[in-house]
Amino acid sequence: MGIENVIFLAVLLSAFFYFEWQWQNIMDGIRLGTSIGRRDRWKERMRNMVLVAFGQQKMFKRPLAATLHGVVYVGFLVINVELIEIVIDGITGTHRALSFLGFGYDALMAINELLGFAVIIACVILLWRRNVLKIRRFTGPEMSRWPKMDANIILVTEIILMLGLFTFNIGDILLQDGTPEHGFFPISQPIAWAISEFDIWFYDLHSASLSFWATAASFGWWLHIVGILVFLNYLPRSKHFHIIMAFPNVYTSNLEPKGKIRNLDAITNEVKSMLDPSAEVDNASSELPRLGARDVTDLPWSNLMDAYTCTECGRCTDNCPANITGKLLSPRKIVMDTRDRIEELIKAKQDKPEKAKEYAERTNKYLLSDYISPEELWACTTCNACTEACPVNIDHVSEIMDLRRYMVMEESSAPQELNAMLTNIQNNGAPWPMSASSRFDWAKDVEIADK
């Protein structure tokens, strides 16, 4: 094992260990949430995961975006198969260790190159859509400088990774100067071979020395693999972590009808006890339950996983009738604010030994009001247009409902019209300010008018 192999192994292990550390932090963040059962109906969940997460079923509501994203996605999956060979070559010092597979290897390399070229074109178009066309759903108050830059960083990184791959292949072809150690270049590396056969910028590529192409091939190889490892460790800090999180998030997503609102267990048990004192209820916890959610620690872990899965694509906000009509609500902002709050609590947990809830109480800072305003929450019509549009099955409405529950049931804070309605329901059994005995007086008035 040479010095290059030792360096490669050190870089590889360092990247994996750092990613594992970041992954554990994210899992700690998700564990801040309360428990919720999502282990039932596993066949339906597997079907959803295959169709929505892997097959990107919801993306095809926008054909152009779906096609461009599909090219990048498929390219990401297939091209990274080559990582197996790169890792083997990097550790053992071999050159194209899987070339013994013959025509199968040539076919795989050809697909990789064609997809790599398609990925570059798709990324250029996506950059143009974001930065030149400035599509509405890519804008908004929550889309500050960092979210916009994040998307551009990922797209530019994808292009650099592909260029690194092509540099390696071109250098490898010209280094062997028509006597390949493996495969047949026009088939196995069609794009790199085509470039190597033409003069670029009026310069004959074949005129360069073998040492130059050896350096170029080595540079392209290192650029590609180091770029992938850097990309891997950038993902947990980026919205593009959905590449990984989409699968568990879709699998554990809510399978109930979208209009069905989850009841609070504490309230359900209370009602059961009132109606039937002999009924069996779950009173395992002696701690007084919080009604609704004030902070991320009161939300189910599924909502916190949603926060790490959000692609910030804006489809939810783009389809929200409240946002379209000028209301303050943006479902995307709700999810982004939740992720920011989780990250703040995780950082506090690392810096101080105190628990997240204790930190929140001490700093008197919470998700509700400090991150998400009541005005945003009350603008929601619970139509579920956002959850229907989301390509990774994020459930925005359930989080909004939990935050609104806290305001109503814990703080007695609600819009005046809603308070009047709740008071009428409590006193009269109906939303209107009239007693039950007067409920049909309108019929008498109609009868008199008819006469």
Order of alpha helices (4+ residues) and beta strands (2+ residues): alpha-alpha-alpha-alpha-alpha-alpha-alpha-alpha-alpha-alpha-alpha-alpha-alpha-alpha-alpha-alpha-alpha-alpha-alpha-alpha-alpha-alpha
